[in-house]
Amino acid sequence: MSERFDCDNCKESLYGRKYIQAEDNPYCIPCYDTLFANTCEECKELIGHDARELFYEDRHYHEHCFRCFRCDRSLADEPFTSQEEELLCNDCYCNEFSSKCVACDEIVMPGTRKLEYGGSTWHETCFICNSCKQPIGSKAFIPDKDDYYCVPCYESKFAPRCTRCKQVLAKGGVTYRDEPWHKECFVCTGCKAQLAGQHFTSRDENPYCLKCFGNLYAKKCDACSKPITGFGGGKYISFEDRQWHQACFICTRCSASLVGKGFFPERDEILCRDCNSDL
């Protein structure tokens, strides 16, 4: 007498019938589908053992049920994405949810490199400098109204240039006579010392430090022969073609200050009343 070979579930004989081995036990086809087949997420029917089954995130589908929720295109061999439980082909997802590049008006596909600025989106290769037309990519850029420039082009096109060396004045600097200068270029016409942050004056539109200006152009004190600049609140006295520092305006004989007092010129001397009366 031959050994029995039955379905582990319904116990019917499997001799001469198709069966499937599962969990080390044999099952007839109807029992196998009932016990082990998954239910299609779309049509809610069992996915039989002989059907092509597709699954995504623990959801199972018949091949013919795995379709785009918008255009009904088969997704079996197509790229797709999921949006709130719905499966969408790339075209439908992009048309509904993706941004358009403001330069070429084409969809910016998911996963592609892009740039977003001011609420607008560009393909990385479409975001270019308005001057040199090269892609800006991840480099620094400067917006100017509706145009965008890489830093070198912006500086070349718009940044002020130093009056002396004609190079771009990127930041800082000095303004003199409404013209821009690098700090290191704004120097005394005489000694070439930097004037930024220092007191200076000018002659014939050329800037001078106070020392050079005094040595070159200021009148000399009749008493000490040093320049009389009048800068920094310094006071001086002038009489005819002669000038004195206020501190130097003293009687030649007794050295009494003559500031605010009467005095008497006597050849190269200036005398107070007392000394003059002694003559």
Protein Blocks (a to p, Z undefined) as FASTA:
>chain_A
ZZddddfklopafehiacddeehiacdfklmmmmmmccdfklopacdfkbccddeehiac
dfklmccfklopafklgccddeehiacdfklmmmmmmccdfklopacdehiacddeehia
cdfklmccfklopafkjaccddehjaccdfklmmmmmmccdfklopacfbgcideehiac
dfklmccfklopafehpacddeehiacdfklmmmmmmccdfklopacehpghiacddehj
bccdfklmccfklopafehiacddehjbccdfklmmmZZ
